[in-house]
């Protein structure tokens, strides 16, 4: 089930903006409004893949589509179709099904809790890809904000990669493991066709590897979006140890893909060693923390026992003193 746009975007949009959303009621309106505010001389459509949220997200999306029928189309997906990976729900079906509806020459991605901050974003990225035919896509700098929109980091990418290259090939993307925010990506629609290995464990990292089989990713050094980090975030809210474990699993998954095993075996093994060392260091640190916690608990018990003993001694001294003041001999048990 989906809503159908009318007007200019119903024909042949140059850009399809694909929003993947689930339980983003607090954020989805700001996300869509940032896209509607784009200043572009070409037609574009906004596709919202809604994954049957139970917090009002779906209702807000339908309201936005009704208010902007020439731009916004909502694709209503079901939780029954959600893909499970390691027993946990992933947005694979929502993403792939939404991308399949894109009609533009270019596709821009954004999750429903992120948003765009520059009204010229689409125009700048389209112009870049038209001028750089060796690039299959491009991304840009973005800030990091909290649930209330307060800035946590002015720059996401350059905080991790201070001197980014102007262009990144597939080998670069393998090493970087998608360190840029998804909300900054625009790519040529024909570059993405989900292979079986991607569908089994979809993620932004693998998405980059799929599309860079057809060209490079260009970097635009301009902040034009905001990536939101909050407690409800599927990835950002996970503990760092789980992030490391997930990266190890992803790399091992790539070793089972003949193309990557043949072409990038050494790079993948080096990355695996790096993350396994991180995991070992984290385990050692956790062991030290556990020992310190045990020692702290022992010290707290000793302090508590000492305080109880001192309270008893002080009480005995007080009783002895009271007997001395009255001239009555203290009982032998108090002496």
Backbone torsions as a table, in degrees:
resi	resn	phi	psi	omega
1	UNK	NA	136.7	176.3
2	UNK	-156.1	161.0	175.3
3	UNK	-90.1	147.7	-176.8
4	UNK	-109.8	127.1	179.9
5	UNK	-75.6	157.0	172.6
6	UNK	-125.7	172.4	177.8
7	UNK	86.2	-162.4	-173.5
8	UNK	-55.6	-41.4	-176.2
9	UNK	-71.2	-14.5	-179.3
10	UNK	-74.3	-15.3	-179.2
11	UNK	-83.9	-101.2	-176.6
12	UNK	-128.3	84.2	179.3
13	UNK	-66.4	143.3	176.3
14	UNK	-76.3	-36.0	-178.2
15	UNK	-123.9	134.4	171.0
16	UNK	-107.9	119.6	176.5
17	UNK	-94.4	121.0	-177.1
18	UNK	-111.4	116.8	178.1
19	UNK	-104.1	128.9	175.2
20	UNK	-107.6	121.2	-173.6
21	UNK	-138.7	144.5	174.0
22	UNK	-158.0	121.8	-179.5
23	UNK	55.2	50.6	178.4
24	UNK	-118.4	32.2	-175.7
25	UNK	-55.2	-34.9	-177.6
26	UNK	-72.5	-21.2	-170.3
27	UNK	-119.8	-21.9	-167.2
28	UNK	-62.3	-33.4	-179.2
29	UNK	-64.3	-44.9	178.4
30	UNK	-63.1	-37.2	178.4
31	UNK	-59.9	-51.1	-177.3
32	UNK	-68.6	-38.9	-178.7
33	UNK	-63.4	-33.9	177.2
34	UNK	-65.2	-27.3	178.8
35	UNK	-83.1	-39.7	177.0
36	UNK	-63.5	-24.1	-178.2
37	UNK	-83.0	0.6	-178.0
38	UNK	-64.5	134.6	178.9
39	UNK	-99.5	95.9	-176.7
40	UNK	-135.0	142.3	179.5
41	UNK	-88.3	5.4	179.7
42	UNK	-119.2	156.2	179.6
43	UNK	-75.2	144.9	174.8
44	UNK	-143.1	154.6	179.0
45	UNK	-119.5	154.8	177.3
46	UNK	-118.1	115.5	177.9
47	UNK	-106.1	125.5	179.4
48	UNK	-111.0	113.8	174.4
49	UNK	-88.9	106.6	-175.0
50	UNK	-104.8	125.7	-169.0
51	UNK	-99.6	40.1	177.2
52	UNK	60.0	57.8	177.4
53	UNK	-68.9	154.6	178.5
54	UNK	-113.4	17.4	-177.5
55	UNK	-115.5	10.2	-180.0
56	UNK	100.1	-3.1	179.9
57	UNK	-58.0	-46.6	-177.3
58	UNK	-59.4	-43.2	-178.6
59	UNK	-64.2	-38.9	178.4
60	UNK	-66.8	-40.7	179.1
61	UNK	-61.6	-44.1	179.0
62	UNK	-65.3	-35.6	177.3
63	UNK	-64.1	-42.9	179.4
64	UNK	-65.8	-38.1	178.5
65	UNK	-66.2	-38.9	179.0
66	UNK	-67.3	-34.0	-179.5
67	UNK	-77.8	-23.9	-177.4
68	UNK	-133.7	63.9	-176.2
69	UNK	-65.6	-19.3	179.5
70	UNK	-81.7	-10.2	-175.6
71	UNK	-123.7	-41.2	-165.2
72	UNK	-106.2	132.8	173.9
73	UNK	-129.4	132.9	-179.2
74	UNK	-106.8	128.6	176.6
75	UNK	-104.3	113.1	-173.5
76	UNK	-91.8	107.0	179.8
77	UNK	-101.2	168.3	-175.5
78	UNK	-114.4	146.5	176.1
79	UNK	-65.4	-24.9	179.2
80	UNK	-63.0	-20.7	-178.6
81	UNK	-97.0	1.9	-177.7
82	UNK	-64.1	136.6	178.2
83	UNK	-85.5	132.0	178.0
84	UNK	-100.6	134.1	174.8
85	UNK	-126.4	121.1	-174.0
86	UNK	55.9	33.5	178.2
87	UNK	80.2	-0.5	-178.3
88	UNK	-109.4	141.0	-179.2
89	UNK	-69.3	138.4	175.5
90	UNK	-121.7	160.8	-179.4
91	UNK	-90.4	22.7	-175.9
92	UNK	-56.8	-51.5	-177.7
93	UNK	-62.7	-43.8	179.9
94	UNK	-58.8	-46.3	-178.7
95	UNK	-64.8	-53.6	-175.0
96	UNK	-64.1	-41.2	179.8
97	UNK	-66.8	-35.8	179.3
98	UNK	-71.2	-43.6	178.8
99	UNK	-62.8	-31.0	179.9
100	UNK	-65.6	-21.0	-180.0
101	UNK	-90.5	-7.8	-178.4
102	UNK	-67.8	135.6	-178.1
103	UNK	-114.7	-7.1	-176.2
104	UNK	-77.0	162.1	173.9
105	UNK	-68.5	-32.4	179.0
106	UNK	-119.6	152.6	178.8
107	UNK	-127.4	131.8	174.6
108	UNK	-110.3	136.8	-178.7
109	UNK	-108.0	148.0	174.5
110	UNK	-162.9	138.9	173.3
111	UNK	-89.7	154.8	-170.2
112	UNK	-67.1	-10.8	177.5
113	UNK	-100.1	-3.1	175.4
114	UNK	-100.8	174.0	-179.9
115	UNK	-158.9	161.3	179.4
116	UNK	-96.7	145.4	-175.6
117	UNK	-117.3	-9.7	-176.7
118	UNK	-118.2	119.1	-178.8
119	UNK	-67.4	-10.7	179.9
120	UNK	-100.7	5.8	-176.4
121	UNK	-51.7	-56.4	-176.8
122	UNK	-61.3	-45.0	-178.5
123	UNK	-61.3	-40.8	-179.3
124	UNK	-66.7	-43.2	-177.2
125	UNK	-71.5	-39.1	177.1
126	UNK	-62.7	-43.9	178.7
127	UNK	-61.0	-37.8	179.7
128	UNK	-63.3	-47.2	-177.7
129	UNK	-68.7	-31.0	176.4
130	UNK	-69.2	-30.8	-178.6
131	UNK	-87.9	-18.4	-176.8
132	UNK	-122.2	83.7	-175.3
133	UNK	-68.4	-17.6	178.3
134	UNK	-79.5	-6.6	-179.3
135	UNK	-101.2	134.1	177.8
136	UNK	-90.6	-15.9	179.5
137	UNK	-165.3	175.1	176.2
138	UNK	-150.9	153.4	177.6
139	UNK	-136.9	170.4	-175.3
140	UNK	-141.5	175.8	178.7
141	UNK	-73.0	152.5	177.9
142	UNK	-146.8	155.1	175.5
143	UNK	-90.1	167.0	173.8
144	UNK	-114.6	131.0	-178.9
145	UNK	-127.7	165.5	177.1
146	UNK	-93.4	-171.3	-176.3
147	UNK	-60.5	-27.7	-178.8
148	UNK	-96.1	6.5	178.2
149	UNK	85.0	7.4	177.9
150	UNK	-77.5	135.3	-175.3
151	UNK	-69.8	127.2	175.8
152	UNK	-100.0	-36.5	176.9
153	UNK	-143.2	136.4	179.5
154	UNK	-72.3	-31.3	-178.0
155	UNK	-137.6	126.8	178.2
156	UNK	-81.4	-51.8	-173.6
157	UNK	-68.7	-52.6	-172.6
158	UNK	-72.9	-10.9	172.2
159	UNK	-70.3	-35.4	178.5
160	UNK	-92.0	-28.8	-176.8
161	UNK	-133.5	85.0	-172.1
162	UNK	-57.5	-33.5	-178.1
163	UNK	-124.7	73.5	-177.2
164	UNK	-66.8	146.6	175.2
165	UNK	-70.0	157.7	176.2
166	UNK	-71.5	-25.5	-179.5
167	UNK	-143.4	146.6	-176.9
168	UNK	-127.1	127.5	176.8
169	UNK	-93.1	-173.9	-175.7
170	UNK	-62.9	-38.9	178.7
171	UNK	-63.1	-40.9	176.8
172	UNK	-60.9	-43.9	-177.8
173	UNK	-67.1	-31.1	174.8
174	UNK	-63.6	-44.1	-178.1
175	UNK	-72.2	-35.8	-176.5
176	UNK	-81.7	-24.8	176.3
177	UNK	55.2	45.4	174.8
178	UNK	55.4	69.5	-179.5
179	UNK	-92.3	0.4	178.2
180	UNK	-97.4	154.1	-179.9
181	UNK	-69.8	136.9	-179.6
182	UNK	-58.3	-31.7	-177.4
183	UNK	-65.8	-4.9	-179.4
184	UNK	-102.4	-1.3	-172.2
185	UNK	-90.1	134.0	167.3
186	UNK	-128.8	132.1	-177.6
187	UNK	-141.0	165.1	178.0
188	UNK	-76.3	126.2	-172.6
189	UNK	-55.4	-36.6	-176.2
190	UNK	-69.6	-10.1	-176.8
191	UNK	-78.6	-18.5	-176.0
192	UNK	-111.2	116.9	168.9
193	UNK	-139.4	114.0	-168.0
194	UNK	-66.6	113.8	174.6
195	UNK	-76.7	166.9	-176.0
196	UNK	-61.7	-39.3	-178.1
197	UNK	-66.1	-31.2	176.9
198	UNK	-69.1	-44.6	-176.7
199	UNK	-63.3	-28.4	-178.2
200	UNK	-72.7	-21.0	178.3
201	UNK	-158.2	65.3	-174.8
202	UNK	-65.8	144.7	176.6
203	UNK	-167.8	166.9	-179.8
204	UNK	-60.5	-38.4	178.9
205	UNK	-57.1	-48.7	-179.8
206	UNK	-69.5	-32.9	177.6
207	UNK	-59.0	-44.6	178.5
208	UNK	-60.3	-41.0	-179.0
209	UNK	-66.6	-33.7	178.4
210	UNK	-66.8	-50.4	-173.3
211	UNK	-75.8	-28.5	-179.9
212	UNK	-78.6	2.6	168.0
213	UNK	-69.5	-14.0	-176.4
214	UNK	-113.8	-0.4	-178.9
215	UNK	160.8	-174.9	-176.7
216	UNK	-93.8	166.9	171.0
217	UNK	-107.8	126.5	179.4
218	UNK	-93.8	148.4	178.4
219	UNK	-108.8	128.2	176.6
220	UNK	-107.8	116.8	-175.2
221	UNK	-82.3	70.3	178.5
222	UNK	-150.0	130.8	-178.6
223	UNK	-82.3	116.5	-173.6
224	UNK	-134.2	10.0	-179.7
225	UNK	-156.3	171.4	178.1
226	UNK	-130.3	126.5	176.3
227	UNK	-96.4	128.2	-173.9
228	UNK	-100.3	127.2	175.6
229	UNK	-107.8	119.2	-178.0
230	UNK	-152.8	170.0	-173.4
231	UNK	-62.7	-28.9	-178.3
232	UNK	-85.7	-1.5	-179.2
233	UNK	-66.1	133.1	-175.4
234	UNK	-64.5	-39.3	-176.3
235	UNK	-102.1	-46.0	-172.5
236	UNK	-67.5	-23.1	-176.8
237	UNK	-84.6	-6.0	-178.3
238	UNK	-75.3	147.3	174.7
239	UNK	-61.4	153.5	-177.0
240	UNK	-60.3	-35.3	179.8
241	UNK	-60.9	-40.2	178.4
242	UNK	-67.6	-32.9	174.6
243	UNK	-60.1	-46.1	-178.5
244	UNK	-63.9	-44.2	178.9
245	UNK	-60.1	-42.9	-179.4
246	UNK	-63.0	-40.5	178.8
247	UNK	-65.0	-37.0	177.3
248	UNK	-63.4	-44.3	179.9
249	UNK	-63.0	-41.7	179.7
250	UNK	-62.9	-43.1	-179.0
251	UNK	-66.1	-39.3	176.8
252	UNK	-65.6	-33.9	176.9
253	UNK	-63.1	-40.5	179.4
254	UNK	-65.5	-32.0	179.0
255	UNK	-66.5	-17.4	177.3
256	UNK	-89.5	-1.8	177.7
257	UNK	-98.8	115.0	-174.4
258	UNK	-50.5	-41.1	-178.3
259	UNK	-58.7	-49.1	-177.0
260	UNK	-73.4	-34.8	177.3
261	UNK	-62.3	-40.7	-178.6
262	UNK	-73.0	-45.2	-172.3
263	UNK	-87.2	-34.5	-170.8
264	UNK	-126.3	27.3	-175.3
265	UNK	-54.8	-49.8	-176.4
266	UNK	-64.6	-41.7	178.7
267	UNK	-62.8	-42.1	-179.0
268	UNK	-67.4	-41.9	178.9
269	UNK	-63.6	-38.5	178.1
270	UNK	-64.5	-42.5	177.5
271	UNK	-65.2	-39.9	177.3
272	UNK	-59.8	-45.5	179.3
273	UNK	-60.4	-41.6	179.6
274	UNK	-59.9	-49.6	-176.9
275	UNK	-72.4	-32.3	176.2
276	UNK	-66.8	-36.1	175.3
277	UNK	-65.6	-40.2	176.9
278	UNK	-61.3	-41.8	-179.4
279	UNK	-65.9	-41.8	178.3
280	UNK	-63.2	-42.2	178.1
281	UNK	-62.8	-39.6	178.8
282	UNK	-65.2	-38.6	178.8
283	UNK	-66.2	-41.8	178.2
284	UNK	-63.6	-42.2	179.4
285	UNK	-63.6	-40.0	179.1
286	UNK	-65.2	-38.2	178.1
287	UNK	-62.9	-42.7	177.9
288	UNK	-63.0	-42.8	179.6
289	UNK	-62.5	-39.0	178.8
290	UNK	-63.6	-42.6	177.9
291	UNK	-62.7	-43.3	179.1
292	UNK	-64.0	-39.1	177.9
293	UNK	-62.9	-40.9	178.7
294	UNK	-64.5	-42.8	179.2
295	UNK	-64.9	-40.4	178.5
296	UNK	-63.8	-38.9	178.4
297	UNK	-64.5	-40.3	178.1
298	UNK	-63.4	-43.5	179.4
299	UNK	-63.1	-42.6	179.4
300	UNK	-61.4	-37.8	178.9
301	UNK	-67.1	-43.3	178.4
302	UNK	-62.1	-41.6	178.8
303	UNK	-63.8	-43.1	179.6
304	UNK	-63.4	-41.5	178.3
305	UNK	-63.5	-41.5	179.2
306	UNK	-63.2	-41.1	-179.5
307	UNK	-65.2	-38.7	177.3
308	UNK	-65.8	-40.4	178.3
309	UNK	-63.5	-45.2	179.9
310	UNK	-63.9	-36.9	177.7
311	UNK	-63.9	-39.8	178.8
312	UNK	-65.2	-46.4	-179.8
313	UNK	-61.1	-43.9	179.9
314	UNK	-62.6	-37.4	178.6
315	UNK	-66.1	-41.0	178.4
316	UNK	-63.3	-44.1	179.3
317	UNK	-61.2	-39.2	179.6
318	UNK	-64.5	-39.8	179.3
319	UNK	-66.6	-42.6	178.7
320	UNK	-60.6	-43.1	-178.9
321	UNK	-63.5	-37.9	-179.6
322	UNK	-67.4	-37.0	177.1
323	UNK	-66.2	-40.4	-180.0
324	UNK	-62.3	-38.3	-179.6
325	UNK	-68.5	-29.6	179.6
326	UNK	-89.3	-10.3	179.8
327	UNK	82.3	2.3	178.4
328	UNK	-88.3	129.6	-179.9
329	UNK	-60.6	137.1	178.9
330	UNK	-70.4	145.1	175.7
331	UNK	-57.9	150.1	-177.0
332	UNK	-58.5	-30.9	-178.2
333	UNK	-66.0	-21.3	-179.8
334	UNK	-94.8	-11.1	-175.4
335	UNK	-83.8	NA	NA
